Amino acid sequence: MLSRRDFLQMSMAAASIYGGSGFGNWARLAAQDRFDQDALLEFEKFGNVTLMHVTDIHAQLKPIYFREPAVNIGVGENRGKVPHITGEDFRVRYGIGGGTPLDYALTYDDFVAQAQAYGKVGGLDRVATVLNAIRADRPDALLLDGGDTWHGSMTCLKTEGQDMVNVMNALKPDAMTFHWEFTLGSERVQEIVEGLPFAALGQNIFDREWDEPAELFKPYEFFERGGVKIAVIGQAFPYMPIANPGWMFPEYSFGIRDEHMQQMVDEVRAQGAELVVCLSHNGFDVDKKMAGIVKGIDVILSGHTHDALPEPVLVGETHIIASGSNGKFVSRVDLDVRDGKMMGLRHKLIPIFSDLITPDAQVAKLIDAQRAPFLEDLTHVVGQSDALLYRRGNFNGTWDDLICDALLSERDAEIALSPGVRWGPSILPGQDITREDIFNVTAMTYPNAYRTEMTGEFLKVVLEDVGDNLFNPDPYYQQGGDMVRVGGMGFKMDIAKPQGERISEMTLLSTGEPIDPQRSYVVAGWASVNEGTEGPPIWDVVESHISKLNTVGEGARTPVKIVLPKLEK
């Protein structure tokens, strides 16, 4: 793997960004031959309060490859605005040089070459090293976890989240909020939460029967740091029963509940809070809208949409921080709070380059202990890829294509549907595909791969409904992940049209014929939110398909035709 000296030489072209983010200091450090662990962690201490933010780890304990999206479409007033810019547009926006470590960390261009040069990212033993360094500089720093933590890997699934609970406890968070955690089932969630040594927050988690805040989850927690009284308010994912199976957590209801959020902000202010932080799993655009409605939040630590932004976004007087996913980044936020008011902020998004950061020995040992009972399964080689396998973007990635191909072949279907989820590491060309890799993109508690019939008319309804969840111009109606992935079928999507009119030119790829609204088609899919869905688990379906091929590649695809709305000048 790349030496530190080689890494340094390749980073010389890193562009400069100065100001409140602290991100642009990297160019200066690289020019001084200082692109190493110390340089990654260098931060001029500011103010009297430090926040550390991680989110959407998705149970990734070990270093991985993770490609950022090529397609991230914003709609309405968010069209063309961060985080909905990618590639060259992203580099221009933030002054990042092509082919640099920052380019590799934050965009998708030349991903394979840069991954081979710069190595893997993440690993919670490396995250621990970063957190320890920040705490050495500011011992009373707050660590806040944005959720999607106890989900997304084989070991997490098989231990019902316990591996992640054990490792995260070692990282010593001060609070967390929730999303996929609830798919462990409400009884298991309660069992874990009751034993957590830190705050479990969600002002919008309500008792469904009584329509009042659920007792298990506090709406907020107070902390004294740097002589400042801080209130951290939790905001769980608002659309749990829509995006995930409500029958798994029937006691609870969710929603954005911005009126209740305003009540909580007013309540903590009345109790003397000098700094109000929202630990959110809304998704970035929802956080932006909420920040424009709810007054008095100083900082929103944003999660769910996996965005990694090198600078905060300001809405009114609220700073929104986005810290990426999969353990790939840690955000450090220093704040100057005086006389009951936030006077200034400095922020650094720290990429976890696994080859540059020394693992924390104790956490590394703990991680290996969690994995040891499953090591034979984790390392079992199923096949090899001669193409880049990735999942991240509004439409199909190559991992999604492979899953759809497996559904078509193994379930003898004409059309395949796969959920538009964002989690899952990438695989480089020439890399073995292990059983762990398959679980990293399929591990969930409702994995059954169904086989059914759907009319062409119903298929259009499905695509239209998911499309509106993604591309409704009002962020409060964006209720899920990305677009449902399809196999065996092509279609055209006009993003700007209203619900029911976005999808056209639906085509059955095997024949080239238009989808007949009246005809029934054999459809295979997985991750149905319906209770009692029958079929083999998706990881068995994918493993069977890959083992038969031995080597998988990026086959010829008929891409979805996308018509984008015009950018407003």
ChimeraX attribute file (.defattr): number of C-alpha atoms within 10 A of each C-alpha:
attribute: neighborCount
match mode: 1-to-1
recipient: residues
	/A:1	11
	/A:2	13
	/A:3	12
	/A:4	16
	/A:5	13
	/A:6	12
	/A:7	21
	/A:8	20
	/A:9	16
	/A:10	18
	/A:11	26
	/A:12	22
	/A:13	16
	/A:14	24
	/A:15	23
	/A:16	16
	/A:17	19
	/A:18	12
	/A:19	11
	/A:20	16
	/A:21	19
	/A:22	22
	/A:23	23
	/A:24	20
	/A:25	20
	/A:26	24
	/A:27	24
	/A:28	17
	/A:29	20
	/A:30	21
	/A:31	15
	/A:32	11
	/A:33	15
	/A:34	20
	/A:35	24
	/A:36	19
	/A:37	18
	/A:38	14
	/A:39	15
	/A:40	22
	/A:41	19
	/A:42	17
	/A:43	18
	/A:44	10
	/A:45	15
	/A:46	16
	/A:47	17
	/A:48	17
	/A:49	23
	/A:50	26
	/A:51	20
	/A:52	25
	/A:53	26
	/A:54	28
	/A:55	33
	/A:56	31
	/A:57	27
	/A:58	25
	/A:59	28
	/A:60	27
	/A:61	28
	/A:62	18
	/A:63	22
	/A:64	21
	/A:65	21
	/A:66	29
	/A:67	25
	/A:68	26
	/A:69	24
	/A:70	17
	/A:71	16
	/A:72	19
	/A:73	21
	/A:74	24
	/A:75	22
	/A:76	16
	/A:77	13
	/A:78	17
	/A:79	19
	/A:80	18
	/A:81	14
	/A:82	19
	/A:83	21
	/A:84	18
	/A:85	20
	/A:86	22
	/A:87	18
	/A:88	17
	/A:89	13
	/A:90	19
	/A:91	18
	/A:92	13
	/A:93	12
	/A:94	17
	/A:95	18
	/A:96	23
	/A:97	19
	/A:98	20
	/A:99	19
	/A:100	21
	/A:101	25
	/A:102	21
	/A:103	24
	/A:104	23
	/A:105	23
	/A:106	23
	/A:107	23
	/A:108	19
	/A:109	19
	/A:110	13
	/A:111	20
	/A:112	19
	/A:113	13
	/A:114	18
	/A:115	18
	/A:116	13
	/A:117	18
	/A:118	25
	/A:119	19
	/A:120	20
	/A:121	24
	/A:122	27
	/A:123	25
	/A:124	28
	/A:125	26
	/A:126	28
	/A:127	28
	/A:128	25
	/A:129	21
	/A:130	27
	/A:131	23
	/A:132	15
	/A:133	15
	/A:134	21
	/A:135	16
	/A:136	11
	/A:137	14
	/A:138	18
	/A:139	13
	/A:140	16
	/A:141	22
	/A:142	24
	/A:143	22
	/A:144	22
	/A:145	26
	/A:146	32
	/A:147	27
	/A:148	27
	/A:149	28
	/A:150	29
	/A:151	29
	/A:152	27
	/A:153	26
	/A:154	26
	/A:155	28
	/A:156	24
	/A:157	19
	/A:158	13
	/A:159	13
	/A:160	21
	/A:161	23
	/A:162	16
	/A:163	21
	/A:164	25
	/A:165	20
	/A:166	15
	/A:167	20
	/A:168	19
	/A:169	13
	/A:170	13
	/A:171	18
	/A:172	15
	/A:173	19
	/A:174	19
	/A:175	23
	/A:176	28
	/A:177	29
	/A:178	29
	/A:179	25
	/A:180	23
	/A:181	20
	/A:182	22
	/A:183	22
	/A:184	20
	/A:185	18
	/A:186	17
	/A:187	12
	/A:188	14
	/A:189	18
	/A:190	14
	/A:191	10
	/A:192	14
	/A:193	16
	/A:194	13
	/A:195	9
	/A:196	14
	/A:197	12
	/A:198	16
	/A:199	22
	/A:200	21
	/A:201	25
	/A:202	28
	/A:203	26
	/A:204	27
	/A:205	29
	/A:206	20
	/A:207	17
	/A:208	15
	/A:209	10
	/A:210	10
	/A:211	12
	/A:212	13
	/A:213	20
	/A:214	19
	/A:215	10
	/A:216	16
	/A:217	20
	/A:218	18
	/A:219	23
	/A:220	23
	/A:221	17
	/A:222	17
	/A:223	15
	/A:224	13
	/A:225	15
	/A:226	17
	/A:227	12
	/A:228	20
	/A:229	19
	/A:230	23
	/A:231	24
	/A:232	27
	/A:233	29
	/A:234	31
	/A:235	35
	/A:236	29
	/A:237	29
	/A:238	26
	/A:239	20
	/A:240	22
	/A:241	18
	/A:242	11
	/A:243	19
	/A:244	20
	/A:245	20
	/A:246	20
	/A:247	15
	/A:248	19
	/A:249	19
	/A:250	14
	/A:251	15
	/A:252	23
	/A:253	21
	/A:254	21
	/A:255	19
	/A:256	20
	/A:257	15
	/A:258	17
	/A:259	12
	/A:260	15
	/A:261	23
	/A:262	16
	/A:263	14
	/A:264	17
	/A:265	24
	/A:266	16
	/A:267	12
	/A:268	21
	/A:269	19
	/A:270	10
	/A:271	12
	/A:272	14
	/A:273	22
	/A:274	20
	/A:275	26
	/A:276	24
	/A:277	23
	/A:278	26
	/A:279	29
	/A:280	30
	/A:281	30
	/A:282	27
	/A:283	22
	/A:284	25
	/A:285	22
	/A:286	22
	/A:287	25
	/A:288	22
	/A:289	15
	/A:290	23
	/A:291	24
	/A:292	14
	/A:293	15
	/A:294	17
	/A:295	15
	/A:296	17
	/A:297	26
	/A:298	20
	/A:299	26
	/A:300	29
	/A:301	30
	/A:302	30
	/A:303	34
	/A:304	27
	/A:305	25
	/A:306	23
	/A:307	23
	/A:308	25
	/A:309	21
	/A:310	24
	/A:311	22
	/A:312	23
	/A:313	18
	/A:314	15
	/A:315	16
	/A:316	14
	/A:317	14
	/A:318	22
	/A:319	19
	/A:320	24
	/A:321	28
	/A:322	29
	/A:323	32
	/A:324	28
	/A:325	29
	/A:326	30
	/A:327	28
	/A:328	30
	/A:329	26
	/A:330	26
	/A:331	25
	/A:332	28
	/A:333	26
	/A:334	24
	/A:335	21
	/A:336	18
	/A:337	21
	/A:338	15
	/A:339	8
	/A:340	13
	/A:341	14
	/A:342	17
	/A:343	11
	/A:344	13
	/A:345	19
	/A:346	22
	/A:347	24
	/A:348	28
	/A:349	26
	/A:350	21
	/A:351	25
	/A:352	25
	/A:353	24
	/A:354	23
	/A:355	21
	/A:356	21
	/A:357	22
	/A:358	15
	/A:359	19
	/A:360	16
	/A:361	13
	/A:362	11
	/A:363	23
	/A:364	18
	/A:365	12
	/A:366	16
	/A:367	20
	/A:368	13
	/A:369	13
	/A:370	19
	/A:371	17
	/A:372	12
	/A:373	11
	/A:374	14
	/A:375	14
	/A:376	12
	/A:377	14
	/A:378	19
	/A:379	14
	/A:380	14
	/A:381	17
	/A:382	22
	/A:383	19
	/A:384	21
	/A:385	19
	/A:386	15
	/A:387	18
	/A:388	21
	/A:389	25
	/A:390	24
	/A:391	26
	/A:392	26
	/A:393	20
	/A:394	22
	/A:395	20
	/A:396	25
	/A:397	19
	/A:398	20
	/A:399	21
	/A:400	25
	/A:401	23
	/A:402	21
	/A:403	30
	/A:404	26
	/A:405	22
	/A:406	25
	/A:407	29
	/A:408	24
	/A:409	17
	/A:410	16
	/A:411	21
	/A:412	14
	/A:413	22
	/A:414	19
	/A:415	26
	/A:416	26
	/A:417	24
	/A:418	22
	/A:419	20
	/A:420	23
	/A:421	21
	/A:422	20
	/A:423	26
	/A:424	29
	/A:425	22
	/A:426	22
	/A:427	25
	/A:428	21
	/A:429	16
	/A:430	13
	/A:431	14
	/A:432	19
	/A:433	24
	/A:434	18
	/A:435	21
	/A:436	23
	/A:437	24
	/A:438	24
	/A:439	22
	/A:440	23
	/A:441	24
	/A:442	25
	/A:443	23
	/A:444	22
	/A:445	19
	/A:446	23
	/A:447	21
	/A:448	21
	/A:449	24
	/A:450	19
	/A:451	21
	/A:452	12
	/A:453	16
	/A:454	18
	/A:455	17
	/A:456	19
	/A:457	14
	/A:458	14
	/A:459	20
	/A:460	20
	/A:461	15
	/A:462	13
	/A:463	20
	/A:464	21
	/A:465	17
	/A:466	21
	/A:467	25
	/A:468	22
	/A:469	22
	/A:470	25
	/A:471	26
	/A:472	21
	/A:473	19
	/A:474	17
	/A:475	24
	/A:476	18
	/A:477	14
	/A:478	20
	/A:479	23
	/A:480	24
	/A:481	19
	/A:482	23
	/A:483	23
	/A:484	20
	/A:485	23
	/A:486	25
	/A:487	28
	/A:488	21
	/A:489	24
	/A:490	21
	/A:491	21
	/A:492	16
	/A:493	20
	/A:494	16
	/A:495	23
	/A:496	17
	/A:497	16
	/A:498	14
	/A:499	17
	/A:500	14
	/A:501	13
	/A:502	21
	/A:503	20
	/A:504	17
	/A:505	14
	/A:506	21
	/A:507	19
	/A:508	19
	/A:509	18
	/A:510	10
	/A:511	9
	/A:512	11
	/A:513	12
	/A:514	16
	/A:515	23
	/A:516	14
	/A:517	15
	/A:518	11
	/A:519	11
	/A:520	16
	/A:521	19
	/A:522	16
	/A:523	23
	/A:524	27
	/A:525	27
	/A:526	25
	/A:527	21
	/A:528	19
	/A:529	17
	/A:530	12
	/A:531	11
	/A:532	9
	/A:533	16
	/A:534	15
	/A:535	16
	/A:536	14
	/A:537	19
	/A:538	26
	/A:539	24
	/A:540	19
	/A:541	20
	/A:542	23
	/A:543	21
	/A:544	16
	/A:545	22
	/A:546	22
	/A:547	15
	/A:548	11
	/A:549	13
	/A:550	15
	/A:551	16
	/A:552	21
	/A:553	15
	/A:554	15
	/A:555	11
	/A:556	6
	/A:557	13
	/A:558	13
	/A:559	13
	/A:560	17
	/A:561	14
	/A:562	14
	/A:563	13
	/A:564	15
	/A:565	15
	/A:566	11
	/A:567	13
	/A:568	8
	/A:569	3
